[in-house]
Amino acid sequence: MAYSHDKNIIVEIIDLHKWFGSFHVLKGINLHVHRGERIVICGPSGSGKSTLIRCINRLEEHQKGKIIVDGIELTNNVKNIEKIRSEVGMVFQHFNLFPHLTVLENLTLGPIWVRKMPKKEAEEIAMHFLEKVHIVDQAHKYPGQLSGGQQQRVAIARSLCMSPKIMLFDEPTSALDPEMIKEVLDVMIELAQEGMTMIVVTHEMGFAKKVAHRVMFMDGGVIVESNPPEEFFSNPRHERTKLFLSQILH
């Protein structure tokens, strides 16, 4: 699946570098993401893939290079950071739900506090997205009463309540039991089919084949290879990519 080059670029990363102390975790990353494009990033543990997407909404601070999200450059400017965070949804490996709030309260928190939305309207939107992720019947339960797969779907719905322009997923299924992975991926596939811009760090290669416009392989803090899925899987160019794929595609 090709994407059309005339779409606006929504994320632009230019010569991005990031260090943790003396450890050079990202080494000159360049990446353009178009509106509606879906990118899957894979790679071994420690390759920098999670750090990369955490830099996009400033959960990690980069030391060199530029990140521009929807025309706004990410700098130390707090206003810019807040604006970008309000437009970029993030779903983590662990669900990060507030255990003392009901599912519905978890979803309405952002719209009420950040978007200054009236409670009734926020609740209507929350119920709409709970329906979208197929757990509207769990609205008045607490996160601890839900399975891992249900909690992750709540986390996705919570992000959607903020009407994000981009969704970032950081290994969203890696903490789940195998039988719950499909229900989360199915929700992500539905989102993709509706045209959401998505950057997904995952090893779920079936998902990558199904929805990605581009699959990227990261290793040692660089993007080693980036291609449409057909080419990426059938004709990997680099030895490191071949080795990685041989280890995860059984």
C-alpha positions in Angstrom: 0.0 0.0 0.0 1.5 3.3 -1.1 0.6 6.5 0.5 0.2 9.7 -1.5 3.0 12.2 -1.2 0.6 15.2 -1.5 -0.7 14.6 2.0 0.6 16.9 4.6 3.4 15.7 6.8 2.2 15.6 10.4 5.4 14.4 12.1 8.8 15.5 10.9 12.0 14.3 12.7 15.3 15.6 11.6 18.7 14.3 12.7 17.4 13.3 16.2 19.9 12.4 18.9 19.2 11.3 22.4 21.5 10.3 25.2 20.8 8.7 28.6 24.0 9.8 30.4 26.8 8.5 28.2 24.5 6.0 26.4 23.7 7.3 22.9 20.2 5.8 22.5 19.1 7.6 19.3 21.7 8.4 16.6 20.6 10.7 13.9 17.0 9.6 13.3 15.2 11.1 10.2 11.5 10.3 9.8 8.5 11.9 8.0 5.0 10.7 8.8 2.1 11.7 6.6 -1.4 12.3 7.8 -3.3 9.0 7.8 -0.1 7.0 7.5 0.4 4.0 9.7 4.0 3.1 10.7 5.0 0.0 12.6 8.4 0.1 14.3 10.1 -3.2 15.4 13.5 -4.1 16.6 15.3 -5.8 19.5 15.1 -4.6 23.1 17.2 -1.6 23.6 17.2 -0.5 20.0 15.7 2.9 20.8 12.2 2.3 19.4 10.2 3.2 22.5 12.5 6.1 23.3 11.8 7.4 19.7 8.1 7.5 20.1 8.3 8.9 23.6 10.3 11.8 22.2 7.3 12.6 19.9 5.2 13.8 22.8 8.1 14.9 25.0 7.9 12.1 27.5 11.6 12.0 26.8 13.6 15.0 25.9 15.9 14.9 22.9 19.3 16.7 23.0 19.9 17.3 19.3 17.9 17.6 16.1 14.3 18.7 15.5 10.8 17.2 16.1 7.9 19.0 14.4 4.4 17.8 15.1 1.6 19.3 13.1 3.6 22.4 12.4 4.8 22.9 16.0 8.4 22.3 17.0 8.9 20.5 20.2 11.2 22.7 22.4 11.3 23.5 26.0 8.3 25.8 25.4 5.7 24.4 27.8 2.8 25.8 25.8 4.1 23.9 22.7 4.5 20.7 24.7 1.0 21.0 26.1 -0.5 21.7 22.7 1.3 18.7 21.1 0.3 16.4 24.0 -3.3 17.4 23.6 -3.2 16.3 19.9 -1.1 13.1 20.3 -2.7 10.1 22.0 -0.4 7.6 23.7 -1.1 4.0 24.6 1.5 2.3 26.8 2.5 -1.3 27.5 1.0 -0.9 30.9 -2.4 0.7 30.9 -1.8 3.6 33.3 -5.4 3.8 34.3 -6.4 5.4 37.7 -7.4 2.4 39.8 -9.6 4.5 42.1 -11.7 5.9 39.3 -14.3 4.0 37.3 -13.7 3.3 33.6 -16.0 6.2 32.7 -14.3 8.6 35.1 -10.9 7.6 33.6 -12.2 8.6 30.2 -13.8 11.9 31.1 -10.9 13.2 33.1 -8.9 14.6 30.1 -11.8 16.2 28.3 -13.1 17.9 31.5 -9.8 19.1 32.8 -7.8 19.7 29.6 -10.5 20.5 27.0 -12.8 22.2 29.7 -15.7 20.2 28.4 -19.0 20.0 30.4 -19.2 16.7 32.3 -22.4 15.5 30.5 -20.8 16.0 27.1 -17.6 14.3 28.2 -19.6 11.3 29.4 -21.4 11.1 26.1 -18.1 11.1 24.2 -16.7 8.5 26.6 -19.6 6.2 26.1 -19.3 6.6 22.3 -15.7 5.5 22.4 -16.3 2.7 24.9 -18.8 1.4 22.4 -16.2 1.7 19.7 -13.8 -0.5 21.6 -16.6 -2.9 22.5 -16.8 -2.5 26.3 -19.6 -0.1 26.8 -21.0 -2.5 29.4 -17.9 -2.0 31.6 -18.3 1.8 32.0 -19.1 1.8 35.8 -16.6 -0.9 36.8 -13.1 -0.1 38.2 -10.0 -1.0 36.1 -9.1 -3.8 38.6 -12.3 -5.6 37.8 -11.4 -5.8 34.1 -9.1 -8.2 32.2 -5.8 -6.9 30.8 -7.3 -6.8 27.3 -10.3 -4.8 28.5 -8.0 -2.4 30.4 -5.9 -1.8 27.3 -9.1 -1.1 25.3 -10.1 1.4 28.0 -6.7 3.0 27.6 -7.2 3.3 23.8 -10.7 4.8 24.3 -9.3 7.2 26.8 -6.9 8.5 24.2 -9.6 8.8 21.6 -11.7 10.9 23.9 -9.2 13.7 23.4 -9.7 13.6 19.6 -6.0 13.1 18.8 -4.6 13.7 15.4 -1.9 11.0 15.9 -1.9 7.8 18.1 1.3 6.4 19.4 1.3 2.9 20.7 4.3 1.6 22.7 4.2 -2.2 22.7 0.4 -2.2 23.5 0.0 -6.0 23.6 3.3 -7.1 25.2 2.0 -7.2 28.7 -1.2 -9.1 27.7 -2.0 -12.8 27.9 -2.0 -14.4 24.4 -5.8 -14.8 24.2 -6.3 -11.0 24.9 -3.9 -9.8 22.2 -6.3 -10.3 19.4 -9.1 -8.2 21.0 -6.7 -5.2 21.3 -5.2 -5.6 17.8 -8.8 -5.8 16.4 -9.6 -2.4 17.9 -6.3 -1.0 16.5 -7.1 -2.4 13.1 -10.5 -0.7 13.2 -8.8 2.6 14.1 -6.4 2.1 11.2 -9.2 1.5 8.7 -10.8 4.8 9.7 -7.6 6.6 8.7 -6.0 7.4 12.1 -2.4 8.4 11.8 -0.6 5.7 13.9 3.0 5.0 15.0 3.1 1.6 16.6 6.0 -0.1 18.3 5.2 -3.8 18.3 6.4 -7.3 17.4 2.9 -8.3 16.2 3.9 -8.8 12.6 0.5 -10.0 11.4 -0.8 -6.6 12.5 2.1 -4.9 10.6 1.3 -6.8 7.4 -2.4 -5.9 7.7 -2.3 -2.2 8.4 1.1 -0.7 8.1 2.1 1.6 5.2 5.7 1.2 6.3 7.5 -1.1 8.6 10.7 0.1 10.2 13.4 -2.0 11.8 15.5 -0.2 14.4 18.7 -1.5 15.9 21.4 0.3 17.9 19.6 3.6 17.8 19.2 3.9 14.1 16.6 3.0 11.5 18.3 0.1 9.7 15.5 -0.5 7.2 12.2 1.0 6.2 9.9 -0.4 3.6 6.2 -1.2 2.7 5.3 -4.5 4.5 5.3 -6.7 1.3 8.9 -5.8 0.6 10.0 -5.6 4.3 8.9 -9.2 5.0 9.6 -10.9 1.6 12.8 -9.1 0.8 14.6 -7.7 3.8 17.9 -6.1 2.7 20.0 -6.0 5.8 21.5 -8.9 7.6 20.4 -7.5 10.9 16.8 -7.3 9.7 16.9 -10.9 8.3 18.2 -12.2 11.6 15.6 -10.3 13.6 12.8 -11.6 11.4 14.1 -15.1 11.5 13.9 -14.9 15.3 10.3 -13.6 15.5 8.6 -15.1 12.5 8.1 -18.7 13.3 
